[in-house]
Structures are given as C-alpha cells and as structure tokens.
C-alpha cells in the first residue's frame, strides 16, 4: 500500500509515450523528480490544476476527453467547483489500491482504476500500439497516473491538433521539455493561452523545424513524433519516425539562416531548395502578403520577407513538397535532378540518407565522367547522350541504353565504360531502384554542362516522385 509517508519517484523512464512525455513535463514543471510523500506532490498537482481550470485552454480537449473534470460543462462557469471536483478525482485515485499490473510500466499492485477521461492517447484507429477507444477502465500505478496530468504542458499545437516527440537520446527529450515548459510559464505570465502553440499548420514542416533546431544544438538521435486528437469520436494518431542520419544530413548541408542574397554556392544549395519550394503556391505563383504600414497597404514579396528580413522561419509556414518527402523518408533525388544540384550535395545525401556504398557512388560518377568523351558541345551531347537516358521508362530500356553507350564508348576508347562486375554489383544491383540509378547518373551528367539554352529538364515530372 502507498501511504502519505512513502516517497514518490519519477526518475525512471516509462515505455508508454504519453506517460513519458507527462513524466518529463512533471519533472521540469516541479524542478524535481523525487518527492518525500504524496502531500508534497499534491502541492504541484494543485498548482497545475489551478492553471488548467482558471487559465483554461480550448486545446485541453485535444488531450483529455470532453468528459474530464477540466473540460466537462456540468459545472458551467463555476470554476471553483470545477477545480474542487478535479482535485477530488485525483485524491480518490491516489487512495485506490487495486491489484494487477500497471498498463503502462508493468508495476504490480497498489494501482488505481483510470478511465479514458484522464488517459490520453486512446484511439479507435488501426494502430494497435495504443489503447482501444472502446476500452474504459485501465489499471495504472500512481506514478504513471500522476504523470498523465502533466502531458498537455509538454506538447505543442500543430495543425489544429496536439503533438509531441520522444527520442532515444535523453538530452533531446530534456531539450524539448525545457523549451516547452519555459514557453508554458511565459504564456501564463503574458496571460495568453497557456499551452504552447507551434504556429505551424503542416506536421512535416514542424518536424523539419524541430530537427533542424536540434542539429544546430548538436543533438542527434532517432525521434518519433506524435500528433494526436483525443476527442471521444474519431480519435487519431499520426506517427512519423525520424532517424539520426536525417539529422546528420541536415547538419552537413543546412545552415539555418540565409545569407544577404539568395544562396548560389554549394554550401547553401539545400537552403536554396527549401526556399524555392516554399516560395511558390500550388498554382506556381510566387507568394506575397499584404501588410498595413502607417495606414497604407504594402505588398511584401516572399523573397523580401525571407532573404532581406532574414526571416528564415517563414519558409516553413507553407506546404513544401521537398520537406514533406524528406520527412516521410521518400527519395528526394528527383528534386536534385530537376534543379541540377551539385554532385557534392548528392553524394552527401546518398551516403547519409540512402546509406549507399562509397564504391557504388564512385562507379556511377566514373561512368558520367567517362561519357564526357562525347561532349564536344552541350546541345549535341544533351540530345544524343542525355536525352535518351531521361526518356527511359523501364529497367529493361535503361539497361539497353547503357549497352548502347558502352558500344559507342568502345569506338573511341580502348577501355570499357564500365565492367561486367560494375554493372551487376554497383550500377544495377539486385534489389535497388533502377530509377534512382538513372537520377544519380543524370545529376552527375548535368553538373558538367551549361544547359541555359536547353529547355527546362523534366518540367512535367511529378514533384514527389
């Protein structure tokens, strides 16, 4: 049995993501992880419940059920009664001593029976890792139950829902929590909605902004991002997993801020691409916005807002197909190809994200370099060598084009364009995407050319291929 004199310890990590994010929020909010007894913990519980009741947020309902003591309308405007009922509910849970195993941490006995009104992350969707929305009672230990109440203050509003993240690197979890609780406390002082608002309406953009900030702090690790909607009907959970290699890739290619002018050097290539795919709307027009200055309406161009004002964060306000593909783990070689990116950026991506062997990268680059033997002028080289590769629609056709290039090359050189082993092991190895091989080869070929006089390459291709 847990009595008032027994110490309460929140120092151990919990496997359940919602309980864990609440535990971390509790520790940062209270500035301690161990409590001498339940009465000491209840001092902080009462402080938190006061905030939930008297500085209420419409987003509390995204975490707690509409039947929770913080959101249920049975008390109307009588906030003192609402607070009393919430504290009464917590006290009754603390006093329970059910036998069994905690649903989140596995501890045995000394449990309380928790309903879905205070157990967030219930869901009726197909994700079997989370508790069914149709379940109503859960056995839970007092530590996990208390942690749950702190979960909302360690989340952020994203795209109208609530989101959070958990990493395998404790320093990342601490950084996330520290920033959230700081903003949470600042909001209370300012008298605004206490829960943190990311001011981002695209989940992938939010994730990109977080991992970019983390790599600036030289914090790396695998992270799972959660976006939840815990309403009683239609509960949703969206999960996106980010691997450490994605963060290390950004660390190498994405300095956070633009320079004074639109970047053109290789070290700023990635920023340029982020800018380019943020700058235009779905119709292809450059974004502009209206702003009232001294009573007069002024049109501000996207470039002025981003580059001149060094307002880099504005690039992630809008849907960006490059960011979306990168965050979802889709290949972005098509973006590199269409924008004739450097081999340097491509090589970093192939190594850090695709995990491609150095030998394979070198062979593909060697083939592209060897084909320069035919490049007496760009227009002819593009028409006779590059264009047939671009137009390839199948692996069989691509393989045949490579054989044709081999025969042409042998007519001018006493060395082969590539060996049989290179073809089988590095150029078109079993199980690898022939289309990505084509894109890599084209990127290496484009880098050697001045194609200003040639029509835009692959203009009609899908941006997300």
C-alpha positions, 0 to 999 in steps of 0.5 A: 500500500502507498501511504502519505509517508512513502516517497514518490519517484519519477526518475525512471523512464516509462515505455508508454509515450504519453506517460513519458512525455507527462513524466518529463513535463512533471519533472521540469514543471516541479524542478524535481523528480523525487518527492518525500510523500504524496502531500508534497506532490499534491502541492504541484498537482494543485498548482497545475490544476489551478492553471488548467481550470482558471487559465483554461485552454480550448486545446485541453480537449485535444488531450483529455476527453470532453468528459474530464473534470477540466473540460466537462460543462456540468459545472458551467462557469463555476470554476471553483467547483470545477477545480474542487471536483478535479482535485477530488478525482485525483485524491480518490485515485491516489487512495485506490489500491487495486491489484494487477499490473500497471498498463503502462510500466508493468508495476504490480499492485497498489494501482488505481482504476483510470478511465479514458477521461484522464488517459490520453492517447486512446484511439479507435484507429488501426494502430494497435500500439495504443489503447482501444477507444472502446476500452474504459477502465485501465489499471495504472500505478500512481506514478504513471497516473500522476504523470498523465496530468502533466502531458498537455504542458509538454506538447505543442499545437500543430495543425489544429491538433496536439503533438509531441516527440520522444527520442532515444537520446535523453538530452533531446527529450530534456531539450524539448521539455525545457523549451516547452515548459519555459514557453508554458510559464511565459504564456501564463505570465503574458496571460495568453493561452497557456499551452504552447502553440507551434504556429505551424499548420503542416506536421512535416514542416514542424518536424523539419523545424524541430530537427533542424533546431536540434542539429544546430544544438548538436543533438542527434538521435532517432525521434518519433513524433506524435500528433494526436486528437483525443476527442471521444469520436474519431480519435487519431494518431499520426506517427512519423519516425525520424532517424539520426542520419536525417539529422546528420544530413541536415547538419552537413548541408543546412545552415539555418539562416540565409545569407544577404542574397539568395544562396548560389554556392554549394554550401547553401544549395539545400537552403536554396531548395527549401526556399524555392519550394516554399516560395511558390503556391500550388498554382506556381505563383510566387507568394506575397502578403499584404501588410498595413504600414502607417495606414497604407497597404504594402505588398511584401514579396516572399523573397523580401520577407525571407532573404532581406528580413532574414526571416528564415522561419517563414519558409516553413509556414507553407506546404513544401513538397521537398520537406514533406518527402524528406520527412516521410523518408521518400527519395528526394533525388528527383528534386536534385535532378530537376534543379541540377544540384551539385554532385557534392550535395548528392553524394552527401545525401546518398551516403547519409540518407540512402546509406549507399556504398562509397564504391557504388557512388564512385562507379556511377560518377566514373561512368558520367565522367567517362561519357564526357568523351562525347561532349564536344558541345552541350546541345549535341551531347544533351540530345544524343547522350542525355536525352535518351537516358531521361526518356527511359521508362523501364529497367529493361530500356535503361539497361539497353541504353547503357549497352548502347553507350558502352558500344559507342564508348568502345569506338573511341576508347580502348577501355570499357565504360564500365565492367561486367562486375560494375554493372551487376554489383554497383550500377544495377544491383539486385534489389535497388531502384533502377530509377534512382540509378538513372537520377544519380547518373543524370545529376552527375551528367548535368553538373558538367554542362551549361544547359541555359539554352536547353529547355527546362529538364523534366518540367512535367515530372511529378514533384514527389516522385 
